[in-house]
């Protein structure tokens, strides 16, 4: 019996070794690649700059394996970023035509196809696609955002308003401020046709954004045309509370109002109080100089502005002082006048606080970053002379 036991021990050991080896092979043997050789063929076409052939290969693979949808989306996005929108459109159209796509995958492909159309400048087709997505359950948030972009580009302001109301406000997109700008666009289009309707639109703008300076400036202009100067004064003076950086835009309008009501003394008092709150507001200082000149004469205006410039120097102030005394110092004054005139005309009058874009005319929609109401007036103080005097590149 003991002999049989010694005989069976090696057999048991060998059997255990064989079983362990089989288990190891099953567990650790290399997995078969899920990639078809055609994938590598398609990649080779891409590397050899033959994108059309690569697209044919990838589209053909989709019919075999629907799990490659993400790969096709990524490929199409690559083409779109390279500016090859036609190829991106082709891939996305073929994706959408596949009945094997899930509802979520199809919605994603439709969004991407809409972006392709927008990249290609075919806004009408993009609009149709995104409107279709709005009617479907589980609308992707990209659909109303892109429709808003389309309506802004096409200047369809009422449709832009309706679409913006469907987008919830967040830290990145203040939709209420956008809606106010769209109402201002509608109001501007009616300034000469229907001033009462324009005022109603501006009230809507204020409803959505109480700090909309543009709406206040437009309302002030309309009220001046309607000779309602006292109402215009209240509206335009409110600009200080909304954003005092825009007061240079309001001051000429306020002068018109006070002048037409023979009330320039009250305007002078208000300007003086304004400068106690905003010491560096050059435009208010120059407006005061104008009032002093009208009431007390040129020499009084010179003395006033001279004192002001000692405390708050600025290019505009220096230029105005020279203009007031241009009959004196016949040789020197024309030269200095020419220098300050050049500086004032060379300097940009408006700048965007978001992207830094600057220019000489006011834009409510920044051409640099496409953001609304980020551009504001600037004044040229003497500290900026060094930059202005740099040679243009």
C-alpha positions in Angstrom: 0.0 0.0 0.0 2.8 2.3 0.9 4.5 1.5 -2.4 1.4 2.6 -4.3 1.4 5.9 -2.4 5.0 6.6 -3.4 4.0 5.8 -7.0 1.0 8.1 -7.1 2.8 11.1 -5.6 4.8 11.9 -8.8 1.6 11.4 -10.9 -0.3 13.8 -8.7 2.5 16.4 -9.0 2.6 16.0 -12.8 -1.1 16.3 -13.1 -1.1 19.5 -11.0 1.6 21.0 -13.1 -0.3 20.3 -16.3 -3.5 21.8 -14.9 -1.7 24.9 -13.7 0.0 25.4 -17.1 -3.4 25.1 -19.0 -4.9 27.7 -16.6 -2.0 30.1 -17.1 -2.3 29.8 -20.9 -6.0 30.5 -20.8 -5.5 33.5 -18.6 -2.5 35.2 -20.0 -2.6 34.3 -23.7 -2.6 37.4 -25.9 -6.0 38.8 -26.8 -7.0 38.9 -30.4 -7.0 42.5 -31.7 -10.4 44.0 -32.2 -9.0 46.2 -34.9 -9.5 45.2 -38.5 -6.4 45.4 -40.7 -8.4 47.9 -42.7 -8.1 50.4 -39.9 -4.3 50.4 -40.3 -4.9 50.7 -44.0 -7.0 53.8 -43.4 -4.4 55.3 -41.1 -1.8 54.7 -43.7 -3.9 56.7 -46.2 -4.1 59.5 -43.7 -0.4 59.6 -43.2 0.1 59.6 -46.9 -2.3 62.6 -47.2 -5.0 60.7 -49.0 -7.9 61.6 -46.8 -10.6 60.7 -49.4 -9.4 57.1 -49.5 -9.1 57.1 -45.7 -12.7 58.2 -45.4 -13.9 55.4 -47.7 -12.1 52.9 -45.6 -13.5 54.1 -42.3 -17.0 54.4 -43.6 -16.8 50.8 -44.8 -15.6 49.7 -41.4 -18.6 51.3 -39.8 -21.0 48.9 -41.6 -19.1 46.0 -40.0 -18.6 47.4 -36.4 -21.0 50.1 -35.1 -18.8 50.5 -32.0 -16.4 52.6 -34.0 -18.8 55.6 -34.0 -16.6 57.6 -31.6 -13.6 57.1 -33.9 -15.5 58.4 -36.9 -16.7 61.5 -34.9 -13.1 62.2 -33.8 -11.9 61.9 -37.4 -14.6 64.2 -38.7 -13.9 66.8 -36.0 -10.2 66.6 -37.1 -11.2 67.4 -40.7 -13.4 70.3 -39.5 -10.6 71.8 -37.4 -8.4 71.7 -40.4 -10.9 73.6 -42.4 -12.0 70.6 -44.5 -15.7 70.9 -43.7 -16.8 69.0 -46.8 -15.0 65.8 -45.6 -16.4 66.2 -42.1 -19.9 66.6 -43.6 -19.5 63.4 -45.6 -18.5 61.4 -42.6 -21.3 62.7 -40.4 -23.9 62.2 -43.1 -22.9 58.6 -43.4 -23.0 58.1 -39.7 -26.6 59.5 -39.5 -27.7 57.2 -42.2 -26.8 54.1 -40.2 -29.8 52.5 -38.6 -27.6 50.8 -36.0 -26.9 54.1 -34.2 -28.4 54.7 -30.8 -30.6 57.7 -30.3 -27.9 59.4 -28.3 -25.3 58.7 -31.0 -27.5 60.0 -33.7 -28.2 63.3 -31.7 -24.4 63.7 -31.3 -23.8 63.1 -35.0 -26.5 65.7 -35.9 -24.9 68.3 -33.6 -21.6 67.7 -35.2 -23.1 67.9 -38.7 -24.7 71.2 -37.8 -21.3 72.5 -36.7 -19.8 71.3 -40.0 -22.4 73.3 -41.9 -21.7 76.4 -39.8 -18.0 76.0 -40.4 -18.7 75.8 -44.1 -21.0 78.9 -43.9 -24.1 77.0 -44.8 -26.2 78.5 -42.0 -29.6 77.6 -43.4 -28.9 73.9 -43.3 -27.3 74.2 -39.8 -30.4 76.0 -38.6 -32.7 73.2 -39.9 -30.7 70.6 -38.1 -30.6 72.4 -34.8 -34.3 73.2 -35.0 -34.9 69.5 -35.6 -32.9 68.7 -32.5 -35.0 71.1 -30.4 -38.1 69.1 -31.2 -36.6 65.8 -30.0 -36.6 64.5 -26.5 -33.3 64.9 -24.7 -32.3 68.0 -26.7 -28.5 68.6 -26.5 -27.7 71.9 -24.9 -25.5 72.8 -27.9 -28.6 73.1 -30.2 -30.1 76.4 -28.8 -26.6 77.8 -28.3 -25.7 77.3 -31.9 -29.1 78.6 -33.1 -28.3 81.7 -31.1 -25.0 82.1 -32.9 -26.8 81.7 -36.2 -29.4 84.3 -35.5 -26.8 86.8 -34.3 -24.8 86.3 -37.5 -27.9 86.7 -39.6 -29.0 89.7 -37.5 -32.4 88.0 -36.8 -32.7 89.8 -33.5 -36.2 88.7 -32.5 -35.4 85.0 -33.1 -32.1 85.5 -31.2 -34.2 86.9 -28.3 -36.5 83.9 -28.4 -33.6 81.5 -28.5 -31.7 83.2 -25.7 -34.7 82.9 -23.4 -34.4 79.1 -23.8 -30.7 79.0 -22.6 -30.3 79.1 -18.8 -27.9 81.8 -17.5 -24.6 80.7 -16.1 -21.2 82.1 -15.1 -20.1 82.0 -18.8 -23.2 83.3 -20.5 -25.3 86.1 -19.1 -28.3 85.5 -21.3 -30.2 88.4 -19.8 -27.5 90.9 -20.8 -27.5 89.3 -24.3 -31.3 89.7 -24.6 -30.9 93.4 -23.6 -28.4 93.9 -26.4 -30.8 92.3 -28.9 -33.6 94.6 -27.9 -31.3 97.5 -28.4 -30.5 96.3 -31.9 -34.2 96.2 -32.7 -34.7 99.6 -31.2 -31.9 101.1 -33.3 -33.6 99.8 -36.4 -36.7 101.8 -35.5 -35.1 105.1 -34.5 -36.3 106.9 -37.6 -39.5 104.9 -38.2 -41.3 104.4 -34.9 -39.8 106.1 -31.9 -42.5 105.0 -29.5 -42.0 101.4 -30.4 -38.3 101.9 -30.0 -38.8 103.2 -26.5 -40.9 100.1 -25.7 -38.1 97.9 -26.9 -35.6 99.8 -24.7 -37.8 99.3 -21.7 -37.7 95.6 -22.4 -33.9 95.9 -22.6 -33.8 97.5 -19.1 -36.1 94.8 -17.8 -33.6 92.1 -18.7 -30.5 94.2 -17.8 -31.0 97.2 -15.5 -27.3 98.1 -16.1 -27.6 98.2 -19.9 -25.8 101.5 -20.7 -26.6 101.2 -24.4 -30.3 101.2 -23.7 -30.0 104.4 -21.6 -28.0 106.2 -24.3 -30.4 105.2 -27.0 -33.4 106.2 -24.8 -31.7 109.6 -24.2 -31.3 110.2 -27.9 -34.9 109.4 -28.7 -36.2 111.6 -25.9 -34.1 114.5 -27.2 -35.6 114.0 -30.6 -39.0 114.1 -29.0 -37.9 117.3 -27.1 -38.5 115.6 -23.8 -35.3 117.0 -22.3 -36.0 116.6 -18.6 -36.8 112.9 -19.0 -33.7 112.5 -21.1 -31.6 114.1 -18.3 -32.8 111.6 -15.8 -32.1 108.7 -18.1 -28.6 109.9 -19.1 -27.5 110.8 -15.6 -28.4 107.3 -14.6 -25.4 106.1 -16.8 -23.1 107.1 -13.9 -24.7 104.4 -11.7 -24.8 101.8 -14.5 -21.1 102.2 -15.6 -19.4 105.6 -15.1 -16.8 104.7 -17.8 -19.5 105.5 -20.4 -20.1 109.0 -19.1 -18.0 110.5 -22.0 -20.8 109.2 -24.3 -23.6 110.7 -22.3 -22.1 114.2 -21.6 -22.6 115.7 -25.0 -26.3 114.5 -24.9 -26.7 116.0 -21.4 -25.3 119.3 -22.7 -27.9 119.4 -25.4 -30.7 118.8 -22.8 -29.5 121.5 -20.3 -28.8 123.9 -23.1 -32.3 123.5 -24.6 -33.9 124.1 -21.2 -31.7 127.1 -20.5 -30.4 125.4 -17.4 -26.6 125.2 -17.9 -25.9 126.4 -14.4 -27.5 123.2 -13.0 -25.4 121.2 -15.5 -22.3 123.0 -14.2 -23.2 122.1 -10.6 -23.7 118.5 -11.6 -20.4 118.3 -13.4 -18.6 119.6 -10.4 -20.2 117.1 -8.1 -19.4 114.4 -10.7 -15.7 115.2 -10.5 -15.7 114.8 -6.8 -16.8 111.2 -7.3 -14.7 110.5 -10.4 -11.5 112.6 -10.2 -9.9 111.4 -13.5 -12.9 111.9 -15.7 -11.3 114.2 -18.3 -14.5 114.5 -20.4 -16.3 116.1 -17.5 -13.4 118.5 -16.9 -13.4 119.5 -20.6 -17.2 120.0 -20.5 -16.8 122.3 -17.5 -14.1 124.3 -19.3 -16.6 124.8 -22.2 -19.2 126.1 -19.8 -16.7 128.4 -18.1 -15.7 129.8 -21.5 -19.4 130.4 -22.5 -20.2 132.2 -19.3 -16.9 133.9 -18.3 -14.8 134.1 -21.5 -11.7 132.4 -22.9 -9.2 133.7 -20.3 -11.3 132.4 -17.4 -11.5 129.0 -19.2 -7.8 129.0 -19.7 -7.1 129.7 -16.0 -9.6 127.0 -15.0 -8.2 124.3 -17.3 -4.6 125.3 -16.4 -5.3 124.6 -12.7 -7.1 121.4 -13.5 -4.2 120.1 -15.7 -1.8 120.6 -12.9 -3.7 118.1 -10.8 -5.0 115.7 -13.5 -2.9 116.0 -16.7 -4.3 114.6 -19.9 -3.7 114.9 -23.7 -7.2 116.0 -24.4 -6.9 118.7 -21.7 -3.6 119.9 -23.0 -5.0 120.1 -26.5 -8.0 122.1 -25.3 -5.8 124.5 -23.4 -3.8 125.1 -26.6 -7.0 125.6 -28.6 -8.1 128.3 -26.1 -4.8 130.2 -26.4 -4.0 129.5 -30.1 -3.6 133.3 -30.8 -0.6 133.5 -28.4 3.0 132.5 -29.1 2.6 132.4 -32.9 5.6 130.2 -33.5 5.2 127.7 -30.7 1.4 127.1 -30.4 0.9 125.7 -34.0 3.7 123.2 -33.4 2.3 122.0 -30.0 -1.2 122.0 -31.5 0.0 119.7 -34.3 1.6 117.3 -31.8 -1.5 117.0 -29.6 -3.8 116.7 -32.5 -1.7 113.8 -33.9 -1.7 112.1 -30.5 -5.4 112.4 -30.1 -6.1 111.1 -33.6 -3.6 108.3 -33.2 -4.8 107.1 -29.9 -7.7 104.6 -29.8 -10.8 105.9 -28.2 -12.4 102.6 -27.2 -11.0 99.3 -25.8 -12.4 95.9 -24.9 -11.9 94.9 -21.3 -12.3 91.3 -22.2 -9.8 90.8 -25.1 -8.0 94.1 -25.3 -9.3 95.0 -28.8 -9.1 98.8 -29.3 -10.3 101.1 -32.0 -11.5 104.6 -32.8 -15.2 103.9 -33.1 -17.7 102.4 -30.6 -18.7 98.7 -31.1 -21.3 97.2 -28.9 -20.3 93.7 -30.2 -16.5 93.4 -29.9 -14.9 92.5 -33.3 -12.1 90.8 -31.4 -13.9 88.4 -29.0 -17.5 88.6 -30.2 -18.7 89.6 -26.7 -21.4 92.1 -26.1 -20.9 95.4 -24.1 -17.3 94.7 -23.2 -16.0 97.8 -25.1 -15.9 101.1 -23.2 -14.6 104.6 -23.9 -11.0 105.5 -22.8 -9.3 108.8 -22.2 -5.7 109.6 -23.1 -3.8 110.6 -20.0 -0.2 111.8 -20.2 1.0 108.5 -18.6 0.0 106.9 -21.9 2.1 109.2 -24.1 5.1 106.9 -24.2 3.0 104.1 -25.8 1.3 106.5 -28.2 4.6 107.9 -29.4 6.0 104.5 -30.3 6.4 104.1 -34.1 3.6 102.1 -35.7 4.4 98.6 -36.7 
